[in-house]
Amino acid sequence: MRTLRLTMAQALVRYLTAQWTEIDGVEVPLIAGGFAIFGHGNVTCLSEPLQAAQEVFPTWRGQNEQSMALAAIGYAKAMRRRRFMFAASSIGPGATNMVTAAGVAHANRLPVLLLAGDTFTHRLPDPVLQQVEHFGNPSITVNDAFRPVVRFWDRITRPSQLLVALPQAIATLLDPADCGPAFLALPQDVQAEVYDYPEMFFARRLRQPRRPHPDPAEIRAAAAAIRRAQRPLLIAGGGVHYALAERLVENFAERHRIPVAETIAGRATLAHAHPLALGSLGGLGSAAANAMAAEADVVIAVGTRLQDFTTGSWALFQDPGLTLVAINAARFDAVKHGALPVVADAAAALDVLDEALAGWQAPQGWAALAAVRMAAWNAATEARIRPGNDSPVTYAQAVGAVNRAAQPGDRVLTAAGGLPGELNMNWRPLPDGAVDIEFGFSCMGYEIAGGWGAKMARPDREVFVMVGDGSYLLMNGDILSSVMSGHKLIVVVCDNGGFAVIDRLQRASGNDSFNNLLADCRRVREVKVDFAAHAGALGAVAERVESIADLDAALARARAADRTTVIAIEVAPHEWTPNEAWWEVGVPEVSARPAVREAAARWQEGRAKQRRGV
């Protein structure tokens, strides 16, 4: 057997560069490079092969390990899990900075390869710089903190272990059911050790995601349930995008006359103008979708884990005889809540289910009712997003301005705070447009970093990032990264003076405003942040605007600009798009405040409507 004598770190990089995939008939590297901040634990050994492979396996420098991993997640999502990237750190805080990003990837079922340096396996220098010691278990390091938030975890304590660990890690990253982050702890002494690796281990390999096909018995049961439906509703989740099944959903809905609602991750499955489109549903959904869900007798959930915001904490569906059909590549998700499971790739399942339903259509009156309700919702949305003389402007108006500036194929992206709801409810998806609302983990700080990764994935499209002032202050360094790397973003900073959406929730639960808005926190002086000046100092084109007319003009300038542009605008902290769907949060059952007791009573009313798992 021919062998190659390599260090563990050299073998790792050589193996990763040998993995390829095919997209639209073109073979491309499966792993499009990655991100690294070097320190002790990865600078002396891992950086050496990464630098040598720079031309074919680029390594980008971010400003924070968490944001680098978030950028990799934004890339994977924009590539619809067809390609992914790595993020690498040193030991200690560099590694733990990536734990939050691992949670984002895990919750959203997205692939990212995390590589963290680790302490010496021989332990002779213990304790080393940044080592956290566990007195009763010396083998534990901070890298064990990744175990709950990754799909695959391993510590490479011998160079030969790569022969087993790397194929399993790549398989996890590509598996439609188990997809999520893979983590490898790389002790710094083992990175340097040599081993005679089989040459065939580094052979070029072409990989494609699996497309599991459905069990015929599950299809028969699902088809029988759907044929009995008088008021069917299809819910399109993020799995529709990852299965490249958007047109299959559209055709399936048209042939069988089934209205389509979308989850937050499933947004833009249908273009806004489609006659069967209802927009999103649930706690951040359209009134039309929520009304149809309340009356539906059969729900076909495609590629969704049915998170609580989607289901109104399971109080949204009110038909006592509701049948839930769940199409999902992951068995875990398909069997939830007493569903009839169809464990399969969304595209494969819809293709077979379509045949099983040949000739069947839902009643015309049900689709007509959906159209009437959606027309009313559209009219209300148009009134909300219409430019006016409001000062400050509303979130909805800001979303409307970005929507007007977007063109088919562009991507809009946001995450935590008030913007997920405002964007989800007021955005009108364009043909071939993409909406990335990170609400699986609702991670503040994803916005700019995720936008950077998304632009890497689709450099030919504009990426609009909408971020609140709270998230901006938490993580903004990748404005610099995007400028330096030439990955242009259009960033709109909506400044409402703090964590206004949490203030809204606080007040809605009967409490006073406390420690969420800047005006309500403990302070000795007032500070007005100049976001435009800050972004300009990071190299971006930046300006502050006061009105929607000014924002429209600024967005046009941003599209024409040659680098990342940041536009700051003040928005009203208490003007929100209304939504009547219930969402369960804890409310004190005993309180001296009458408003809290009233909120507790409303909480009990919502609990009474919850579906109990069957």
N, C-alpha and C positions, 0 to 999 in steps of 0.2 A: 504493500500500500504506500503510495506517495504521500508524503507529509510536508507540512510547512511549519517551521519553527517560529512561533510568534508569541509575543506577550498576550496576556488575556485581553488587554485594551485594544491591541492591534487586531486580534481575531474578532472582537466584537464589532469594530467598525468595518472590517472586511466583510463579515457576514451580512451586516445591514445593507451595505452597498450592493450586494449580490441579489437582493430581493427586488423583483420587478412585477409590474401589473400591466394590464391593457385597458385603455380608456378610449372609447370611440375608434377602435381599430388601431390605435397607436400604442406601442409599448413604451412605458415610462417607469422610472424608479418608483417602487412602492412607497419608500420613505423619502420624502422630498427634502431631507436635511433636518436641521433642528436648531435649537437655541442652547446657549451655554453661558454661564458665568463661572469663571474658573477661580478656584481657591485651593488650599491644601486639601487633598483628597481626590482632585481630578486634574489639576493643572500640569502635573509632572508626567502623568502617564496617559490619561485619556486625551488630553489636548494634542499629544504628539501625532497619533494617527488621524485625528480630525483635521489638523492643519494640513497634513499630507494629502488628504482626500478633498480638500476645500473646493476644487473646481467641479467635481462631480457630486459632492455631498456637502453642500454649503452649511456652515455653522454661523448663525446670526447672534449678535450680542444684544441682549435686552438689558433692562434697567433693574429688574427684580425677578427672582426665580418664579414667583407666583405668576407674574404677568407673562413671562416667557411661556410657561405651560398653558396659560389661558390663550395666548396667541396660537399655540399649536392646536388647541381645541377649536378655536375659530377657523383655523385652516381645515381641520378634519370635517367640520360641519359644512363648510362651503364646498368641500369636495365630496360631500354626501357619503363619507366613510370609505371612499374608494382609495384614498391616499391619506397618509398621516405623517407626523413629524415627531421628533424626540425633544425632550428638554432635560438638560444635565446640570447638576449642581455639585458643589463640594459637600463636605460633611456638616453637621450641626445646623445652624439657622438657615443656611442655603437650602438644605434638604427639606426642613420643616416648612419653609416658605411654600413648597410645592404641594403640601397636603391639601390645602383648600382647593387648589386647581384639580387635584385628583378627585375630590368630591364632586366638582362640576362635571368632570368627564364620566364619573360613575353614575351620577343621577341621570345624565342625559344620554347614556349608552354610547359614548363617543371614544374613538381610539386615540390614545397618546402614549408614547413610550417614555417613561420616567427613569432616568439614570442618576443615582445619587452616590457620591463617595461615602465610604464607611470607614470605621476605625480599623486598626491593624488586627488581623486575625491572630498573630503571634502574641499580641498584648504586651510586648516588652516595654514599650514607651508609655503604657497606660498611667494616668489618664492623659490623652493627647488634647491639644487645643480644641475646644468646643465639644468635647465628649461629655455626655450626660451619663453618670454612673448609677447603676442599679445594684445596691448592695447584695441583694439576695439572688440576683441573676445577672452575672457579668456579661452574658452573651447578648443582652438586650441593648440596642442602640436607638437613637431617635428614629431610625428608619423603620422600626417596628410600628411606628405611628401610622404608616401607610396601609397596614393590613386591612382595616375596615373600609377603606375607600378605594381599593383597586380590585380588579378582577383576577389579576395574576401577580403573585409576590414571590420573589426569590432573593436569596443572598448568595453570591458566588464566592465560596470559600476555597475552591480549587479551580484552576484554569480549565480543567477538563469538563467542569459542570456546564460550561457554555454549550456543549454539544447537546445537552438535554434541555437546558433552560430556554435558549433562544428560539428553537422551533415551537415550543409551547407558548412563549410570549407572543410570537407573530401569529400563531393560530388563534389565540384569544383576541387579538386586535382585529382580526378579519372575520371572526365568527358572528353572524347576525344575531344569535341568541345570547352569547356571552360577551359581546362587544363592550369594551370599557377600557380603562387604563391598565397598562401592564407596568410593573415596577421591578427594577433590578438594583439591589444594593451591591456596590462595588468596593470592597475593602481596598485601601490604597496599596497595601503590600501585594495583594493578589493581582491587581491591575498590572503590576510590573513583572510578575512571574511568567516564565516561558513554558510552552508546551508544544509537543509535536502534533499539530492538528491534522486530521485527514484532509488532503487537498480537496476531495469531493465535497466536503462540508461547505466550501465556498463557491461551489458551482452556481452559475447564474440560474435563478429559478423564477418562473413566471407564476404568479399567484392571482387567484380571483376569489372574491367573496362567495361563500356557499349560498345556494338558493334552495332551501329545503322545501319539498313539495308536500301537499296536504295528504292526510290519510283519507281514503274514500269514505269511510264511515263517518268521519267528522264533517265532511262536505255534505253527505246526505242529511245528517241531522240539522246542519245549518240551513240548507236549502229548504227543508220541510218547515222549519220555523219561520223563515222569511216568506214563504208562499202563503202562510196563514195571516201575514201582517196586513193590517188596514192602515196603519200609521207608522211606516218604517222611517228610520233616520240613520244615515251613515255618518260616522265620526271619523275623520281623517286625521291621523296622528303623524308624528315625526317619522315613523317607520315607513310611511308612504314615500317620503322623499328619499330615504336611504335605499329603498327597493326600486327606485326610479319608476314608481308606479302612478305618477300623477295623471297621466293620460288614461291609464286603465281605470282609475277611480272615476274620472270624468265620463268615460264611455259606459262604464257599469251603471253609474247613476242615471245617465240619459236613457239607456236601454230599458231600465227597470223603473224609471220615473221616481227616484228616491232623492229627497233633499239631502244636501251635504253640509254638515257643520264641521268645523276644524278645531283641533286643540291648538294651544299656543305654539307647540313645536310643529304642528301641521299646517300653520298659516301659509297661504299662497299655493295650496294644492290646486284650487280653482281660481281663475281670474275673477276679479270682483264682479264683472258684468255677467257672469254665467247665470242663466235663469234658475238653476237649482242651488246656487251658492247662498249660504246663510251666514257666512262669516264665522267667527269663533263663538264658542259657547262656554257657559259656566260663570265663575266669579268675575272674570274679565271679558265677558262675552256680549254678543249682541242680543237685544231684546227678542229679535226674531228667532234666533237659534234656541234661546232659552225657553221660549213659549212652545216651540215645536218639540223640544226635549221633554217638557213637562207632560205632553200628551202622547208621546210615542209609545207604541206597544211592542215594537221590536227595534233594538239599537244594534247596528253593525259597527263595532269598534275595530278599526283597521290600523294596526301599528301604533297603538297607544297603551301606556300603562295606566291611564285614567286617573291622573293626579287629582287632588281635591279641588283645585281651582277649576278643572274641567267639569267636574261632576257637582259643583256646588256642595262639596263635602257630602256627596251622595244624597242630597235632599232635592236635587233638580228633577229627577225622574219620578213622576207621580202616578203613573198607571200601575195599579196593584198587580196586574198580570204581566208586567214587562218581561220580555225575553231578551237577554243580552247574548249576542254572538261576538266572540272576540277572536279576531285574526291577528296572530302575532308569531314572530319567529321564536320568541322565548316562551317556553311552557309556563314559566313562573307568572308571566303577565297574562297569558291566555286563559288561565283557569281562575282568575280572580273573580270575586263577587258572584259566584254561582253561574258563570258564563258557560255557554256552549262553546268549547274551545275548537279553534282550527289552528293547529300549531304548524306554521308554514311561513315562507316568504310572502309578503303582501302581494306582489305581482303574480306569483305562481298560484296563490290561493284565489285571487279574484278571477283569474283566467278560468280556472276549473269551476268555481262557483257560478260564474256567468253562464257557462254551458248548462249547469244543473238547473238554472232558473230560466232557461230558454222559453220565450213566449209569455212570461209572467211580468206584469207591471203593477205597481201600486196604484190605488184609486186616483183618478185625475183630480178630484177635489182636494186631496191632501197636498199635492204639489201646488195647486192653485192657492191654497191657504198659505203655503210657504212664501209664494211670490208676493202676496198681499202684505204679509208681515214684514218681508224684507224691504219692500218699497217704503213702508212706514219708517223702518229703521234707517234706510238710506236718506230719507227726507230729514230726519232728526240729525243724522251725521252731517249732512250738508249744512244745516244751520249752525252746528257747532264749529265746523272748520272754516266757515266763511270768514274772509278777512274783515276786520272792523277797526274801530278806533279804540278798542279796549286798551287800557294801560293800568297795570301790566297786562300782557296778552295771556290767553289761556294755553294750557298744554295742547288742547285739541287744535287750536289755531296753528301752533308751532308744528304739530304733526301734519296738518293740512299743507303747510308751506313746503315741507320736505317732500310730501307726496307729489305736489305739483312740480317740484324740481326734478324728481326721479323720472327716469326713462325706462322702457322695457329692458329687462336684463340687469338693472341695478339692484343693489342689496342694501337693505336698511337693517340696523342692528342696535339692540339695547339690552338692558338686563334689569337690575333691581331698582326699587323705588317706584315712583308714580308712573314712569314712562312705559313699563310693560303694559299696564292697563290702558293707558291713553293711546299707545301705538296699536295695541291689539284691537281695540274697539273702533278706532277712527281711521286706520290705514286701509286703503283700497288697493289690493294687490294688482299689479300690472302683469301683462303677459310676460312669461319668462322671468318675472321678478322674484326676488328672494327676501324672506323676512326671517331674521334670526333674533328671537326674543329669548334670552337665556333665563328661563323661569323654572327649570327643573331643580336647580340649586339656588336660584335667585341670588347670584353672586355679585355684590358690589365690586367694581373694578374690572369686570369682564369687558366692558364696553370698548374702550380704546384698544386694549390688548387684543381682544377678539377681532376687532376691526382690522388691526394690523395683519393678523393671520389670514383673515378672509381676503384681504387685498392680495396677499401672496398667492392665494389659490386662484383668484380671478383678477389678474392685473389689468385686463381689458375692460372691466366694469367699474363704475363708481361705487364706492362703499360709503354710505351715510351712517354715521354714528350719532345716536341721540343719547346724551348722558346728562344726568342731574348733577347739581353742584356737589351733593354729598359724595357720589361715586367719583366725580372728578378729583375732589380733594383726597380721596383715599388712594387712587392710583392713576397717575397721569403721565408717568415717565415715558411711555411708549409713543407719545407725540414726538419726542426726540428720536426714538427708534424709527418711526415711520419716515421722518424727514431724512435722517441719515441714510436709510436703506433705499429710499426712493419709492416707497409704497404709499402713495398719496391717499389720504382720507379726507372726508368732509365731516367735521365734528361740530355738532350743535350742542352747546352747553345751555341747559335750561336751569336758570338760577331762581329757586323759590325760597331761598333763605334757610336751608337745612334739610332735615329728613321729613319733608312735609307729608308724605303718604303715611308714614308711621304716626305722625301727629294726628292725621285724619282717623286712623284706626283707634288711636288712644282716645280721642274725643268721642268717636262713635260708640265706644264701650263705656261711656259715662264718666270718663276721667277728664281732668283738666289737662291742657297742654303742659308737658313737662319734659325738658331736656332733649327734645327732638329738633324744634326750630332753634336757630341761633338766637332768636329774640327771647327764648324761654329757658336758656341754659345759664348756668352760673358763669359770670364774666365780670371783669373789672373795666372793660372798655369795648366799644362797638368797633367792629372791623368790617369793612366792605371789600370783599375780594375782587380784584381786577383780573378776571379770568383771561381776558384778551391780552393784557400785558404779560401775564404768566406764560401763556401759550406762545406769544411772540418771543419770549426769552428762550424757549425751547426750539426755536427755529421755524415755527409755523407762520404762515400768513394768518393774521388774527385781527378781528375787529369786534366791537360791541355794537349791537343794534337795539333800537327801542320799540319798533313797530313791526307788524307783519309785512307791510309794504317794504320796509327796510330789509327784513329777513329774506323776502323773495329776491330782492336785488342782490343781496349778499350771497345767496345760494347760487345765483347765476355767475357771479364773479368766482365763486369757489370752484364751480365746474370748469371754468376756463383756466384756473390756476395750475401751476406746474408742480405744486407740492401740497402737503397737508395744510388745510385751512380750518381754523377754529373760529366759530361764530358764537358769541355769548349773547344771550337775551334773557331778560328778567321775565318770569312767568308768575301768575297769581298763585299763591300757596293754598288757596281754599276753593278754587274753581275746578271741579272734577266732572268727568263724564259719568252720569248716573248709571248705576247697575243695581238691579234688585235681587240678583242671585245671592243666596245665603252662603256664607263661608264660616266654618266653625273655628273660633279661637276661644281660648279660655277667658271666662268672665267670672269675677268673684261671686260666689253664691250668697255671701253675706257681706254687707257694706253699710257704712253710715251714710253714704251718698245716695240720694234718691235716683239720680241718673244712672248709677251703676246697677241698682236694683231693677230699674226698667230695662237696661241692657241684658241683665240676666234672664228676665222674663222672655225677651225676644230670643235669647239663646235657647231656652227651653222649647219655644215654639219651633225653632229650626230643627232641634234634635228630634222632635216628634215626627218630622217628615223624612228622616233619613232612611234610606234603604238599608236593610240589615244583612247584607251579604248574600241574599238569595232572591 
